[in-house]
Amino acid sequence: MKKIIICVLVLSLTGLLFSSFKSNSSSLIVYENGKAKGPIIEFKNESLDYGKIAECSNGTREIKFKNKGNEPLIISNVRSSCGCLKVTFNSDPIKPGDEGVIIVKYETCRIGIIAKIITIESNSSISSITYKVTGEVAN
């Protein structure tokens, strides 16, 4: 019974945490003469969902994004909320219209719920974006 109560409490707190970390990538876009100005980062997906994956399986995934602005986009930093989630990114400028990728690797030898946050910092109109990573590792 204790385990059930703890699981419900953890899941509730996780949901509360994620609801407070929403990012609106379109709300702070600067316009000049009717066109978006500066670099604008747009993600292919709103979050990364591993779904249900097997223990010790491949935990590498890609977060794809595009520079929808009119100036080069520079990713200056990407960090995760936990050491079990490693991130790799390229800091080279991404030209307007080009795509970029952030590589994410979760330690899948840990059984349980995946509920992590990645913070992405760039020179976009929204300089710091939180990105959710969810899923479950099962044996």
Contacts in CASP RR format, 6 or more apart in sequence:
PFRMAT RR
TARGET T0000
AUTHOR 0000-0000-0000
METHOD contacts of the structure
MODEL  1
MKKIIICVLVLSLTGLLFSSFKSNSSSLIVYENGKAKGPIIEFKNESLDY
GKIAECSNGTREIKFKNKGNEPLIISNVRSSCGCLKVTFNSDPIKPGDEG
VIIVKYETCRIGIIAKIITIESNSSISSITYKVTGEVAN
10 113 0 8 1.000
11 113 0 8 1.000
14 113 0 8 1.000
14 115 0 8 1.000
15 115 0 8 1.000
17 115 0 8 1.000
17 117 0 8 1.000
18 115 0 8 1.000
18 117 0 8 1.000
18 132 0 8 1.000
18 134 0 8 1.000
21 117 0 8 1.000
21 130 0 8 1.000
21 132 0 8 1.000
22 130 0 8 1.000
23 126 0 8 1.000
23 129 0 8 1.000
23 130 0 8 1.000
23 131 0 8 1.000
24 126 0 8 1.000
25 40 0 8 1.000
25 41 0 8 1.000
25 42 0 8 1.000
25 43 0 8 1.000
25 126 0 8 1.000
25 129 0 8 1.000
27 126 0 8 1.000
28 125 0 8 1.000
28 126 0 8 1.000
29 36 0 8 1.000
29 40 0 8 1.000
29 125 0 8 1.000
30 36 0 8 1.000
30 37 0 8 1.000
30 38 0 8 1.000
30 125 0 8 1.000
31 37 0 8 1.000
35 70 0 8 1.000
36 68 0 8 1.000
36 69 0 8 1.000
36 70 0 8 1.000
37 69 0 8 1.000
37 70 0 8 1.000
37 71 0 8 1.000
38 69 0 8 1.000
38 70 0 8 1.000
38 71 0 8 1.000
38 124 0 8 1.000
38 125 0 8 1.000
39 67 0 8 1.000
39 69 0 8 1.000
39 70 0 8 1.000
39 71 0 8 1.000
39 72 0 8 1.000
39 73 0 8 1.000
39 74 0 8 1.000
39 94 0 8 1.000
39 96 0 8 1.000
39 122 0 8 1.000
39 123 0 8 1.000
39 124 0 8 1.000
39 125 0 8 1.000
40 67 0 8 1.000
40 68 0 8 1.000
40 69 0 8 1.000
40 73 0 8 1.000
40 124 0 8 1.000
40 125 0 8 1.000
41 65 0 8 1.000
41 66 0 8 1.000
41 67 0 8 1.000
41 68 0 8 1.000
41 73 0 8 1.000
41 120 0 8 1.000
41 122 0 8 1.000
41 124 0 8 1.000
41 126 0 8 1.000
41 129 0 8 1.000
42 65 0 8 1.000
42 66 0 8 1.000
42 67 0 8 1.000
42 68 0 8 1.000
43 63 0 8 1.000
43 64 0 8 1.000
43 65 0 8 1.000
43 131 0 8 1.000
44 63 0 8 1.000
44 64 0 8 1.000
44 65 0 8 1.000
44 66 0 8 1.000
45 63 0 8 1.000
45 64 0 8 1.000
46 132 0 8 1.000
47 131 0 8 1.000
47 132 0 8 1.000
47 133 0 8 1.000
47 134 0 8 1.000
48 61 0 8 1.000
48 63 0 8 1.000
48 104 0 8 1.000
48 118 0 8 1.000
48 131 0 8 1.000
48 132 0 8 1.000
48 133 0 8 1.000
48 134 0 8 1.000
49 133 0 8 1.000
49 134 0 8 1.000
49 135 0 8 1.000
50 59 0 8 1.000
50 61 0 8 1.000
50 106 0 8 1.000
50 114 0 8 1.000
50 133 0 8 1.000
50 134 0 8 1.000
50 135 0 8 1.000
50 136 0 8 1.000
50 137 0 8 1.000
51 134 0 8 1.000
51 135 0 8 1.000
51 136 0 8 1.000
52 135 0 8 1.000
52 136 0 8 1.000
52 138 0 8 1.000
53 59 0 8 1.000
53 108 0 8 1.000
53 135 0 8 1.000
53 136 0 8 1.000
53 137 0 8 1.000
53 138 0 8 1.000
54 108 0 8 1.000
54 137 0 8 1.000
54 138 0 8 1.000
54 139 0 8 1.000
55 108 0 8 1.000
55 109 0 8 1.000
55 111 0 8 1.000
55 137 0 8 1.000
55 138 0 8 1.000
55 139 0 8 1.000
56 108 0 8 1.000
56 109 0 8 1.000
57 108 0 8 1.000
58 108 0 8 1.000
59 105 0 8 1.000
59 106 0 8 1.000
59 107 0 8 1.000
59 108 0 8 1.000
60 103 0 8 1.000
60 104 0 8 1.000
60 105 0 8 1.000
61 103 0 8 1.000
61 104 0 8 1.000
61 105 0 8 1.000
61 106 0 8 1.000
62 101 0 8 1.000
62 102 0 8 1.000
62 103 0 8 1.000
62 104 0 8 1.000
63 101 0 8 1.000
63 102 0 8 1.000
63 104 0 8 1.000
63 118 0 8 1.000
63 131 0 8 1.000
64 99 0 8 1.000
64 100 0 8 1.000
64 101 0 8 1.000
65 99 0 8 1.000
65 100 0 8 1.000
65 101 0 8 1.000
65 102 0 8 1.000
66 97 0 8 1.000
66 98 0 8 1.000
66 99 0 8 1.000
66 100 0 8 1.000
67 73 0 8 1.000
67 94 0 8 1.000
67 95 0 8 1.000
67 96 0 8 1.000
67 97 0 8 1.000
67 98 0 8 1.000
67 99 0 8 1.000
67 100 0 8 1.000
68 96 0 8 1.000
68 97 0 8 1.000
69 96 0 8 1.000
69 97 0 8 1.000
70 96 0 8 1.000
71 96 0 8 1.000
72 93 0 8 1.000
72 94 0 8 1.000
72 95 0 8 1.000
72 96 0 8 1.000
73 93 0 8 1.000
73 94 0 8 1.000
73 96 0 8 1.000
73 122 0 8 1.000
73 123 0 8 1.000
73 124 0 8 1.000
74 91 0 8 1.000
74 93 0 8 1.000
74 94 0 8 1.000
74 122 0 8 1.000
74 123 0 8 1.000
75 89 0 8 1.000
75 90 0 8 1.000
75 91 0 8 1.000
75 94 0 8 1.000
75 102 0 8 1.000
75 120 0 8 1.000
75 121 0 8 1.000
75 122 0 8 1.000
76 91 0 8 1.000
76 121 0 8 1.000
76 122 0 8 1.000
76 123 0 8 1.000
77 119 0 8 1.000
77 120 0 8 1.000
77 121 0 8 1.000
78 87 0 8 1.000
78 89 0 8 1.000
78 102 0 8 1.000
78 118 0 8 1.000
78 119 0 8 1.000
78 120 0 8 1.000
78 121 0 8 1.000
79 87 0 8 1.000
79 118 0 8 1.000
79 119 0 8 1.000
80 86 0 8 1.000
80 87 0 8 1.000
80 104 0 8 1.000
80 116 0 8 1.000
80 117 0 8 1.000
80 118 0 8 1.000
80 119 0 8 1.000
80 133 0 8 1.000
81 116 0 8 1.000
81 117 0 8 1.000
81 118 0 8 1.000
81 119 0 8 1.000
82 116 0 8 1.000
83 107 0 8 1.000
84 106 0 8 1.000
84 107 0 8 1.000
84 110 0 8 1.000
84 116 0 8 1.000
85 104 0 8 1.000
85 105 0 8 1.000
85 106 0 8 1.000
85 107 0 8 1.000
85 116 0 8 1.000
85 118 0 8 1.000
85 133 0 8 1.000
86 104 0 8 1.000
86 105 0 8 1.000
86 107 0 8 1.000
87 102 0 8 1.000
87 103 0 8 1.000
87 104 0 8 1.000
87 105 0 8 1.000
87 118 0 8 1.000
88 102 0 8 1.000
88 103 0 8 1.000
88 105 0 8 1.000
89 101 0 8 1.000
89 102 0 8 1.000
89 103 0 8 1.000
90 100 0 8 1.000
90 101 0 8 1.000
94 100 0 8 1.000
102 118 0 8 1.000
102 120 0 8 1.000
104 118 0 8 1.000
104 133 0 8 1.000
106 114 0 8 1.000
106 116 0 8 1.000
106 133 0 8 1.000
106 137 0 8 1.000
108 137 0 8 1.000
109 137 0 8 1.000
110 137 0 8 1.000
111 137 0 8 1.000
111 138 0 8 1.000
111 139 0 8 1.000
112 136 0 8 1.000
112 137 0 8 1.000
112 138 0 8 1.000
113 135 0 8 1.000
113 136 0 8 1.000
114 133 0 8 1.000
114 134 0 8 1.000
114 135 0 8 1.000
114 136 0 8 1.000
114 137 0 8 1.000
115 133 0 8 1.000
115 134 0 8 1.000
115 135 0 8 1.000
116 132 0 8 1.000
116 133 0 8 1.000
116 134 0 8 1.000
117 130 0 8 1.000
117 131 0 8 1.000
117 132 0 8 1.000
117 133 0 8 1.000
118 130 0 8 1.000
118 131 0 8 1.000
118 132 0 8 1.000
118 133 0 8 1.000
119 128 0 8 1.000
119 129 0 8 1.000
119 130 0 8 1.000
119 131 0 8 1.000
120 128 0 8 1.000
120 129 0 8 1.000
120 130 0 8 1.000
120 131 0 8 1.000
121 127 0 8 1.000
121 128 0 8 1.000
121 129 0 8 1.000
122 129 0 8 1.000
END
